Amino acid sequence: MLIFLNGCMAKGNMAFNPPVDSESFIISGNLSVKEIVNTDLLKPSIKEGLAKIKDFSVFKVYAGELSAPVSKTGSFKLAGVPFSDDLVLRAKAEKLEFLLRISPHQLLYTNLGAVEINIQSTAEAMIYLEGKRDKKNLTPADIKAREYEADVYALRENIRKSLMLADEAVKDNVLEVPVVKETAYQVSAKILEREAKLRDANSALFNSFRRKDVELLKKIVSPSFSNDWDPASSWTDLLISLQEVFKNSEFATLNNNILDLELLPNNRARIRTKTEALLKSEITDHTIAAGTWISDTEWSLEGTAWKVLKNLPYKKGHPLQPDADGRWGEVAQAHRDFLAAGVAEEIDKIKNAVSLNFTNDFDMTSTYNDFIVTTQRRFNFFDVKDADYKIEKITFTADNEAEVKCSGFVTAYSYLMGTDVKSGNVTAVITWRKEDGSWKIYRNLPYKFTHPLNR
């Protein structure tokens, strides 16, 4: 089964698929300000001094020319908000103002029913607006990049302090206080524009799979490519493997959505994607692979181009889940070796792959000895002709213990009956445990016809 791909958003690149003019949105959420403010800035007629805001109904929220009242508790709802490339919500009351930047991607693909306007969102929106004046298009991921966390925090602190200034020290708006304005500009000037180019590279990767373009793949994948879970993965192995897949197959369905994107120090990035794919034979039209999975892929900026650096699943047996690491690869390899030993009828390898403390929750008579005797008897009377196995998920329940959710289908020739016997689809959740440096099957491996074959 083919399992790979990280591509573009579900609606594709908006440069080629812009929203229609009539498309509008409902945005609702909360104004949440827990910091102490000088209430003179909020209501000059009420002299309460420094205090927390108890009643948010003095605020209004604006989206361009649209406005909506804020409830006493801080909730609001804006209806009929038109699509905008540079949408910034503004919550205003007298000399206090709080902001929230909503990017085109967030507008189209995220939950707009629970947005929050606070000091953090205000700092990030100010950085975006200052960058815009310098003709930069800083995205949420650009601004949230780890190397700028201290800078954004410094701006946030300056905003927090400006909320407590005396009324006469604030001319029009707390966000226009020189120290706040200057800090926002300095931070915006420091931040690099990277997310947009990274999304373009991710879309190019997706398109290379759809077009079966190996030459494009060569440019998008780093020569240093590797996978944590498979030491055999490399730039060369990936290209050879995919060339083989591309020979006589095509994608009937290929949808890919970016769930999360994080820019990391040292010109690295992580993209979490959800992919839905249906791969069919060009010759027979039968399904070769189908499924939906989530994967975390690491990218690196090499020269001026983003390239896939690590953790792109592209082979049968590669993980269908995010956050797979070296242990995942160890367990997956042990599982594959065990199944291969079963097909090859290598009883010594099977003995070494099973814990002496082996048992089954569904059969109290299951033991290591019973399993070995049953397996040897099976080898004597059956010959495996065809076997297809798939690891669906590996979950670590402890540092030295993992549950492997897997499925398989086996066709074997029976010497006694003189015919083929098919197992049908078998699913199981097998517990592996690391003992003396080796992963071994510890619990819940069905091996008798009386055992449950779909768990």
N, C-alpha and C positions, 0 to 999 in steps of 0.2 A: 504493500500500500504506500502510495506516495504521500509524504507529509512534509510540506515545506510551504514557503511563501510568506512574504510580508509586503503588503502593497499599499494602495491608496485608500482613501476614505470611501465610504459606501456610495456617496454621490459623486465620487471622482474629484478631479481638480476643478475648483470653482472658477478658475480662469476660463475653462472650456464649458462649464456647466453652471452659469450664474443663476441665482434664484430669479423667479419671475417678478416683475415689477409689483404685482398685486400681493405678493407674499408678505404677511405680517405675523407678529408674534405676541403672545401674552407672557409677560414677565412678572413674577411675583416672588416675594421673599420677605426679608427682614432687614431693618436698619438696626445694627447691633453695636452700640458704643458703650463699653463698660468702663472706660477711662474717666477720670475726674476732669470736669471742665469748669471754666469760669462762667457761671450762669448769666453774668452781665452781658456776655457775648451772645447769649441765646435769647434772652429777654431783658433788654436794658431797663424795663420798667419794674422788674422784680430783682431785688438785690439779695440773692441768696449766697453769693460768694462761691467758693470752690465746692462742688458737689457732683454727684453722678446724675445723669439725666434720668428723671423718673417718668416723664411724659413726653413721648415722641410725636404727639399729635401736632406740635408746633412746626414740624417739618413737612415739606412736600418733596416728592421724588419726580425728577424730570428725565425724559428721554427725548432729546431734541426739543420740539415744541409741545410734545405731550407732557402731561403732568398728572399726578395722582396723590391723594392725601395719604399720610402715614397714620396708622392707628396709635393709640396710647402705648401699646406694647411694642410698636415698631414695625408691624406688618404692613405691607403695601401690595398693590396690584396695578400693573400698567397693561392696558389692552390696546391692540392695534398698533403695536410698535413696528414700523417698517424696517426692512433689511437695511443695514448700514455697515460699511467697511470700517467705520471709526466710531462705533457706538460707545458712549460713556454715560452711565447713569449718574445723576447728581442729586443728592439729598441735601436740601438747603433750608436754613432757618436763620434769619438775621446774618450774623457774621460767621456762623458755623457752616461748613460744607464738607460732605463726605462723598467719595467717588467709587464707582465700580466700572471697570472696562470690560466689555463683553465683545470678544473677537468674533469675526464671521464664523469660524469653526465652532466656537461655543454656541453661537446663536442658532446654528443649524443642527448641531449634533449632541448637545448636552441638555440636561434637565434645567429648564428655565422656571420651574415652579418652586425652587428653593434657593434662590440666590441670596447672598448676604453682603451688605454694604458695611464695612468696618474700617478701622484705621489701616490695616494691612492692605485691603483692596484700594484704599485711597492712595497709599504710597505707590503701589504698582501702577495705578491709573495715571498718577502725576508723572511717573517715569515715561510711560507711553506717550503722554501729551507733549512732554518736553522733547522726546525723541522725534515726534512728528514734526515739530518746528524745525528740526535739523534734517528733515526729509528721510528719517529712519522709520521703519515699520517694525517696532519691537513687539514681539508676541509674548503671551503669558509664559511660555517655556523659556524664551530668551531672558526674561526678567527674573524668573524663579531659579535660574541656573545656580548651582551651589557656590560657584566662585564669587557670586555677587550678593550672597546672603547678608554679609556684614554691612555692605553698602546700603542695601534696602532697609536693613534694621536701623541704621543711622538716620535715614530719612523718616522712618516711622517714629523714632524717638523725637525728632525735631517737630513733627506734627503733633505728637502727644503733648510736648511742652508748650506749643503754640496755643493749644486749647485752654491753657491755664493763664494766658496773658491777660493783663488788665485791658479793659475795654478801650481806653485811650491809646494803647500800644498797637491796636489792630485797626488799620484804616478802613478797609472794606471787607476783607475775608481772611481767615486764618491761613488759608493756603497761599495767600499772596505775601505773607510775612517773608522778608528777604532771606532769612536763613533757611526757610523751608523751600522757597523757590530756587535758591542757588544750589542747595543740596540735590534737589530733584534733577536739575540740569546736569550737575557733575556726574551723578550716577548714570543718567541716560547716555551721556557722552562716552562712558566707560563700557557700556554693555554692547556686545557684538550681535548683529543680526544673523542667527543661525537656524532657527526652527524652520523657516520657509524653505531654505535650501535642503534641509534634511528631509522634509516632507516630499519635496520634488524627487530626491534620490530614492526615497521609499516607493514612490509612484513608478519611477523608472524600473525598479526591481520587479514590481508587480507586472509591468508591461513586458519586461523581458521574458517572464514565464508565459504570459498569454501569447506572445508572438514566437515563443521558442527561439529566442534570440541569444545564442550562446556568446556571440561576440560582445554584445552589450553586457552580459553577465560577467565576462572577463574583466570589464572595466569597473563594474559596480562592486564586485567582491574583492576584498583586500588579499594580496599575496600572502599575508600572515593569518589568513582565516583559520579558525579552529572551533571545535565544540567541546564544552566542558564534559559532556556525557559520552563522547566517542573519540578516543585518541587517534582513530584512523581518519577522522575528518580533516580535510585540507582543501586548499584552493583547487588543486588538481583533481582530488577525489570528487569534489562537488561537481566540477565541470564534466568529468567522465560519467558520473552517475546520472546527471540530468540530460546529457546528450543521449544516453541510452533510453531514458524515459520519453524524450521528445521524438524519437524516431517514428513511432507509429501511433501516437496518441495526441489528443487535443482536449482543451478544457471546454466542457459544455456549460459549466458554471464556475465562476471565480469571483467571489466577493470578499473584500478585505477592508477592515475598519480599524483605524488606530484608536486604541482604548486609552493609552497613556504615552506620554513622551517626556523624557527627562534628559536635560543637558548636564553632562558630568565634567569634572575638571580634566585637564590635559587633552582637550579636544575629543572627548568621547561622548557618546549619547546612548540611551537605551530607549527602544520603542517596543511597547507591548501592543500586539495586534490580535484581532480575532479574524480568522480566515474560514471561509466556507468554500469548498471546492468539490467539483465533480469531474473526474478525469475519465475520458472514454477512448476506446480504441478507434482509430480512423478506419480500420479495415472491417471490423465486425460490429462496431458501435456498442459493444458490451462495456459495462462499467469496470474500470481498472481500480479506481479508488474513489472514495467519497467520504466526506467527514467535515466536522467543524472543530477547530482547535484554537487555543490561545498560546502565543509564544512570546518570549522576551528575547529580542535580538540586540546585540551591542554593535554600534557603529563607531568608526573613527574618521576624523577629518585628516586626510592625507593630501598635502598640498592644498588645493582649493576644492577638492571633491570629497564628499562623504562616501565611505565604503563600508560594506558589511564586514565586521571584524570577528564576531563570535556568536555562537548559539543560534544558528539558522538550521532548523530541522529539514532534511531533504531526503532521508532514506527510511525505508521500512525499519521499525524498531526505534527510531528517534522519538523523543518525548512529545506527547500531545498536550502538555501542561507547562505553565511557566515556572520559573524559579528552579529548574532542574540544575543540579550541580554535579560534581565529580562522583558523589555517592550514587546518584541516579544512574550514571554510566556503569558503575561497578555492579549494581544490582541487575540492571538490564542485560549486561554481558553474561553474568552468571545464569540468568534466566534463559538467555539464548543458548548458552553452552549446554545447559541441562536438556533443553528440548532437542538440540542437535544430537546429543548422546542417545536420546530415546529413539530417534529416527534411525541412527546408525547401530542401535542395539549394543552400545558400549556400556555394559553393566558395571564395570569398575568406576567409570566416570560418574555414573548415576549414584553409586554408593557414596562417593566422595562429596556429592552435591546435596545430600540429605543429612539432616542432623540426627544424631543417635537418639535425641529426645523428641523426635517427630511424633505428632499426633494430629487427630482431626476432631474438631468440635462436634461434627455430625456423625461420628462413628468412634465409639470408645474402644473398639477392638483394633483401630489403626495404630500401628507401631512401625518403627524402622524396619524390623525384621519382616513383618507382614508385608510391608510395601515392597521390599526387595524380592521376597519369594513370589509375590503376585506378578511383579514386573518380569522376572525371569521366566515364569510360566507363560506370560503373554508373548515373550520373544520366541518361545518354543512352538507356539501354535499360530502366530500371526506374523505377517511381513508387511511393514508400513510401505505403501506405494506413494502416498501423497500426504503432505501435512502443511497447513498454513496457520501460523500463530501470530498474534498481535498483542503487544502491551498497550493497554489503554491509559493506565495511570499508575504512578508509583507514589505512595504516601508514606512518609517516614513517621512512625509512631514513637520512635526513640532514636537515639544516635546510632544504635546497633540493630535496629529492627525496622522493617519496611513491609507494607502491604502492597502487593502487585495485583492490580485488576487486569485480567487478561482474558483473551478468547482464542478459540482455535477450532479447526475442522480437520479431521483425520480420515483418510481412506486406507484400509488395511486389507490384505488378502488373507483369508482364513484357510489354512491347510486342511482342516477337518471338513469344512463345508464346500471347499473348492470355489468359493465366490468372494467378491469384495464385500466388505462390511464398512459402512459409513457411520461416523460418530454423530453427525449432525453438529450444529453449532454448540460449542461448549464454552461456558463462561465461569470464571472462578476468581476468588480473591485469596491469593496465597501469601502467607506470611513467611518472609525470609529473615534470618538472624545472622549477624556476623559472629562467628566462633573461631577463635585462634587465627584471626586475620583473613578468614574466608567467609563469603556469604553462603549460607546453607538454607534449604527449605526446612522450615520449623513447624508449620501448621497449615492445615486446611488445603491439602492437595487431593482432589478426587482421583482415585486410581482404580475403582471397582465399578462395575455396571450398576451396582445398588447405591452408589454415592450420588448425591445431587450434582447434576451437570450444568445447572444454570443458577449461579449465586451472584 
